[in-house]
Amino acid sequence: MPKFFFPNGTAVETGAYVIVQVMHENGELFDGNLYVHYRFSTSSEVFGTDWTAVSICYRESENVVYAAGANGEIVRISDTENTEEFIAPTENGPAVQGPIREIRVTGNDLYAVGMGRQIYQRIYGRWEHIDEGILDASGDITVGLTSIAGDGSGFLVAIGYSGEIWEFGGAWTQITSPTNLLLTRVILHDGKYYAAGLHGVVLCREPSGWRVIDTGDLEQDIWDLETFRGTLYLGTTQGLFWMTSDEEIKPVDPVTFTRQVNCASLSAGCDRLWCFGAEIVSSTADGTVWREEAIL
C-alpha cells in the first residue's frame, strides 16, 4: 500500500485544502501532488498535478485556493474549475532566478517570493515583478526570500536567507537583522511583525528595529508561524509550540493534542487552526481540544 503524507494545507470555509504527497511501496515518491478538499460533512474531493507544490494559500475574497510549484507553476482551485497559470514564465522568472518558496495572501493581495529575491504580485490575473531594486540576478544560491507578510495597506516585510529582512513602503529597503540564520516565516500578529527560522530563532519588529526573542531551550528549526484566537503558534517538525503574552515559548499540551509530531505547516481560518505534516493532520476550534482529521 502507498503512504500518504500531508506536508502543507490551507484552511477554507468548508474545511481545508490539503496537499498530498504519495509514496510508492518501494519508498519512492510519486511525481507531482494530489490535492484533497477535506470537508467536515461530505467525502473528500481529490485531483492531481504532475508537479510538486511548495506552498498553498486561500484567497477568501474570491473563494479560491492557490498552490504554487517551485518552477512557477500555479494551480487555481475554485468551486467551478481548476486552472493552471505561471509566474513570470519569461525573462527573470523562476526558470532563471530559481525556485519559488512561498505564495501568500496579504490583505486582499496575492504575493509570491523565491530565490534571487524574486517578489511577485498577482495583478488583474497576471503575475508581475514588484522586486525592483532587490532582485539579484547573480545566480548566488545563498540569496533568496522565503516568506512575505503585510498589513493590507501596501506595507510589506520579506525575509529569507542569512537572516535578510527587507521592508517595502514605496521602495524596498534592507533592514539591519539581528541574526544571520535562515528565516523561514514572517507574520503580522497582534499589531507586530514576527519572523522565525532555524535553531529556534524568533524575531520581533519594534519601532526601534528588529530584536531577538529569548526562546529558552527551544532549538528546533521553526518552519511556520500562525496566529489563532490571539495566540502565536510556532510549527516545527518536532512538535507544536505557542508564545505567551510574556513571550515565553511553550509546547502545546500533549494531553490535549493528537499523535502528530511533525507540525511544520500551520493554517488558521474560518474559526479553525490546522496543523499539517507527515502522515497526520490535526485541527482545533478553540486552541485547547485537538482532533485528528481523516483526510484519506
Secondary structure per residue as TSV (DSSP state, phi and psi in degrees):
chain	resnum	aa	ss	phi	psi
A	1	M	-	360.0	138.0
A	2	P	-	-71.0	157.7
A	3	K	E	-100.9	150.4
A	4	F	E	-118.5	128.9
A	5	F	E	-117.4	148.1
A	6	F	E	-123.1	77.3
A	7	P	E	-72.8	-19.0
A	8	N	E	-160.6	157.8
A	9	G	E	-172.3	173.9
A	10	T	E	-144.0	140.0
A	11	A	E	-70.4	139.7
A	12	V	E	-134.4	175.6
A	13	E	T	-61.6	-32.2
A	14	T	T	-99.5	5.4
A	15	G	E	146.9	-104.9
A	16	A	E	-158.4	149.7
A	17	Y	E	-99.6	127.4
A	18	V	E	-120.8	130.7
A	19	I	E	-78.6	133.6
A	20	V	E	-120.4	125.5
A	21	Q	E	-104.9	127.7
A	22	V	E	-105.7	135.8
A	23	M	E	-113.7	131.4
A	24	H	-	-62.9	164.6
A	25	E	T	-62.2	-27.3
A	26	N	T	-83.1	2.1
A	27	G	S	94.6	-4.1
A	28	E	-	-86.2	143.5
A	29	L	B	-82.9	139.7
A	30	F	-	-62.5	145.7
A	31	D	S	-70.9	133.6
A	32	G	S	88.0	-172.9
A	33	N	E	-131.7	158.0
A	34	L	E	-101.3	156.5
A	35	Y	E	-128.8	125.4
A	36	V	E	-113.8	125.5
A	37	H	E	-90.0	99.4
A	38	Y	E	-86.9	115.0
A	39	R	E	-107.4	145.2
A	40	F	S	-68.8	-34.9
A	41	S	S	-110.6	-8.4
A	42	T	S	-132.9	172.1
A	43	S	-	-69.4	157.9
A	44	S	-	-68.9	151.9
A	45	E	E	-112.7	130.3
A	46	V	E	-126.9	137.7
A	47	F	E	-147.9	176.6
A	48	G	E	-141.8	167.8
A	49	T	E	-130.0	159.5
A	50	D	S	-91.9	11.8
A	51	W	S	-125.4	160.9
A	52	T	-	-97.5	126.4
A	53	A	E	-79.6	141.4
A	54	V	E	-108.8	-15.0
A	55	S	E	-159.7	152.2
A	56	I	E	-146.9	145.9
A	57	C	E	-152.6	165.5
A	58	Y	E	-119.4	125.1
A	59	R	E	-100.5	100.2
A	60	E	G	-63.9	-34.0
A	61	S	G	-61.9	-27.8
A	62	E	G	-116.8	5.9
A	63	N	T	52.3	50.8
A	64	V	E	-131.8	138.4
A	65	V	E	-98.7	136.5
A	66	Y	E	-118.0	130.8
A	67	A	E	-122.2	139.2
A	68	A	E	-119.0	140.7
A	69	G	E	-98.1	163.3
A	70	A	T	-60.9	-32.1
A	71	N	T	-90.3	12.1
A	72	G	S	94.7	6.9
A	73	E	E	-70.1	142.4
A	74	I	E	-131.7	131.8
A	75	V	E	-111.3	128.5
A	76	R	E	-106.6	114.0
A	77	I	E	-109.3	117.0
A	78	S	-	-125.6	177.9
A	79	D	S	-68.2	-21.7
A	80	T	S	-103.6	-30.6
A	81	E	-	-163.3	162.4
A	82	N	E	-114.9	123.9
A	83	T	E	-125.3	152.9
A	84	E	E	-111.9	144.1
A	85	E	E	-143.5	178.2
A	86	F	E	-133.3	145.5
A	87	I	S	-84.2	118.0
A	88	A	-	37.2	68.6
A	89	P	-	-72.2	-5.5
A	90	T	S	-105.6	-136.7
A	91	E	T	-58.8	134.0
A	92	N	T	63.6	24.7
A	93	G	S	-88.2	-174.3
A	94	P	H	-56.6	-30.3
A	95	A	H	-63.0	-25.8
A	96	V	H	-101.2	-45.8
A	97	Q	H	-82.0	-26.9
A	98	G	-	118.8	-179.3
A	99	P	-	-64.9	148.7
A	100	I	E	-75.0	140.3
A	101	R	E	-109.4	-31.4
A	102	E	E	-153.0	144.6
A	103	I	E	-119.3	136.9
A	104	R	E	-150.7	137.7
A	105	V	E	-93.9	128.0
A	106	T	E	-128.6	116.4
A	107	G	T	64.8	-120.0
A	108	N	T	-110.5	11.6
A	109	D	E	-108.6	151.4
A	110	L	E	-115.3	127.6
A	111	Y	E	-127.7	160.7
A	112	A	E	-142.3	143.8
A	113	V	E	-132.3	160.1
A	114	G	E	-168.0	-163.9
A	115	M	B	-65.0	157.1
A	116	G	T	68.8	16.0
A	117	R	T	59.5	37.6
A	118	Q	E	-65.7	136.5
A	119	I	E	-139.1	128.0
A	120	Y	E	-127.2	150.6
A	121	Q	E	-125.7	138.3
A	122	R	E	-85.2	111.7
A	123	I	E	-122.5	117.0
A	124	Y	T	51.1	44.8
A	125	G	T	81.9	3.4
A	126	R	E	-123.3	143.9
A	127	W	E	-89.6	115.7
A	128	E	E	-113.9	138.8
A	129	H	E	-61.3	133.4
A	130	I	-	-129.0	35.9
A	131	D	-	-114.3	28.1
A	132	E	T	-59.8	130.5
A	133	G	T	85.1	-3.4
A	134	I	T	-126.3	-26.3
A	135	L	-	-61.2	132.8
A	136	D	-	-113.4	111.7
A	137	A	-	-98.4	16.7
A	138	S	S	-75.2	-18.3
A	139	G	-	82.9	8.3
A	140	D	-	-64.5	119.3
A	141	I	T	-76.7	-3.1
A	142	T	T	-102.0	8.0
A	143	V	-	-114.0	119.5
A	144	G	B	-176.9	161.9
A	145	L	E	-108.9	143.9
A	146	T	E	-115.5	-20.2
A	147	S	E	-159.5	154.3
A	148	I	E	-143.3	145.7
A	149	A	E	-149.6	163.8
A	150	G	E	-164.3	179.5
A	151	D	-	-105.6	4.8
A	152	G	S	87.1	-6.1
A	153	S	S	-100.0	-2.0
A	154	G	S	114.2	-16.5
A	155	F	-	-77.0	133.7
A	156	L	E	-133.0	150.2
A	157	V	E	-126.8	130.0
A	158	A	E	-125.5	139.6
A	159	I	E	-130.7	166.0
A	160	G	E	-175.4	-142.7
A	161	Y	G	-65.1	151.7
A	162	S	G	55.3	27.9
A	163	G	G	74.3	14.0
A	164	E	-	-60.5	139.0
A	165	I	E	-132.8	127.9
A	166	W	E	-125.9	143.4
A	167	E	E	-127.0	145.3
A	168	F	E	-120.8	123.5
A	169	G	S	-142.3	51.6
A	170	G	S	112.5	-30.1
A	171	A	S	-154.1	156.6
A	172	W	E	-80.9	133.3
A	173	T	E	-131.0	131.4
A	174	Q	E	-79.3	132.7
A	175	I	E	-104.5	142.5
A	176	T	-	-60.6	126.8
A	177	S	-	-106.6	140.2
A	178	P	S	-84.5	7.9
A	179	T	-	-143.7	155.8
A	180	N	-	-112.7	11.8
A	181	L	S	-80.6	151.2
A	182	L	-	-59.1	126.6
A	183	L	E	-98.9	136.8
A	184	T	E	-112.6	-23.4
A	185	R	E	-154.6	138.6
A	186	V	E	-127.7	145.8
A	187	I	E	-151.0	150.9
A	188	L	E	-95.8	117.2
A	189	H	E	-134.4	123.9
A	190	D	T	53.3	40.5
A	191	G	T	83.6	-0.7
A	192	K	E	-126.7	154.3
A	193	Y	E	-93.8	135.4
A	194	Y	E	-124.0	143.5
A	195	A	E	-130.9	149.6
A	196	A	E	-142.1	164.0
A	197	G	E	-168.4	-146.1
A	198	L	G	-69.8	154.7
A	199	H	G	56.6	31.7
A	200	G	G	74.0	17.4
A	201	V	-	-73.2	133.4
A	202	V	E	-133.1	130.4
A	203	L	E	-117.0	154.1
A	204	C	E	-132.5	137.1
A	205	R	E	-90.1	120.6
A	206	E	E	-112.1	165.6
A	207	P	T	-55.2	-29.5
A	208	S	T	-86.1	-7.0
A	209	G	E	133.0	-176.7
A	210	W	E	-85.7	139.6
A	211	R	E	-130.0	158.9
A	212	V	E	-88.4	133.3
A	213	I	-	-90.4	134.6
A	214	D	-	-72.9	111.2
A	215	T	-	-99.9	13.2
A	216	G	T	64.1	-126.6
A	217	D	T	-87.7	3.7
A	218	L	-	-69.0	114.6
A	219	E	-	-118.5	-3.6
A	220	Q	S	-67.7	145.3
A	221	D	-	-66.5	130.8
A	222	I	E	-98.5	123.6
A	223	W	E	-107.8	-13.5
A	224	D	E	-154.4	153.4
A	225	L	E	-129.8	142.1
A	226	E	E	-149.4	146.6
A	227	T	E	-109.9	132.8
A	228	F	E	-149.8	123.4
A	229	R	T	50.6	43.2
A	230	G	T	80.8	4.4
A	231	T	E	-116.5	140.5
A	232	L	E	-94.4	125.3
A	233	Y	E	-107.2	146.7
A	234	L	E	-121.9	121.6
A	235	G	E	-101.5	130.1
A	236	T	E	-131.5	170.9
A	237	T	T	-79.3	-3.6
A	238	Q	T	-121.7	24.8
A	239	G	E	134.9	170.8
A	240	L	E	-111.7	136.2
A	241	F	E	-127.5	164.1
A	242	W	E	-141.1	160.3
A	243	M	E	-111.9	130.5
A	244	T	-	-77.3	172.9
A	245	S	T	-65.3	-19.4
A	246	D	T	-95.5	13.4
A	247	E	-	65.8	28.7
A	248	E	-	-89.7	135.0
A	249	I	E	-96.2	125.2
A	250	K	E	-130.0	150.1
A	251	P	E	-74.3	146.8
A	252	V	-	-62.0	138.0
A	253	D	-	-52.6	114.6
A	254	P	T	-65.2	-19.9
A	255	V	T	-69.6	-36.6
A	256	T	T	-95.9	-9.5
A	257	F	S	-85.1	-175.7
A	258	T	-	-105.0	-167.0
A	259	R	S	-74.4	-4.8
A	260	Q	-	-67.2	132.7
A	261	V	-	-109.1	-47.3
A	262	N	-	-77.7	111.7
A	263	C	-	-125.8	43.5
A	264	A	-	-75.8	-11.5
A	265	S	E	-133.1	129.2
A	266	L	E	-127.0	150.0
A	267	S	E	-151.7	127.0
A	268	A	E	-114.4	138.5
A	269	G	E	172.0	154.9
A	270	C	T	54.2	42.8
A	271	D	T	63.6	31.5
A	272	R	E	-150.3	143.7
A	273	L	E	-107.7	130.2
A	274	W	E	-114.2	145.9
A	275	C	E	-127.7	121.7
A	276	F	E	-116.8	152.2
A	277	G	E	153.9	137.0
A	278	A	T	54.9	-129.4
A	279	E	T	-101.1	5.8
A	280	I	E	-132.0	143.3
A	281	V	E	-121.1	132.1
A	282	S	E	-124.3	155.6
A	283	S	E	-149.1	160.5
A	284	T	E	-144.4	148.3
A	285	A	S	-103.0	-13.5
A	286	D	S	-131.4	-1.3
A	287	G	S	80.8	-1.3
A	288	T	S	-115.9	-55.1
A	289	V	-	-94.3	122.0
A	290	W	E	-111.1	156.2
A	291	R	E	-142.7	149.7
A	292	E	E	-81.0	139.1
A	293	E	-	-102.1	134.6
A	294	A	-	-85.7	82.5
A	295	I	-	-71.4	-49.6
A	296	L	-	-131.8	360.0
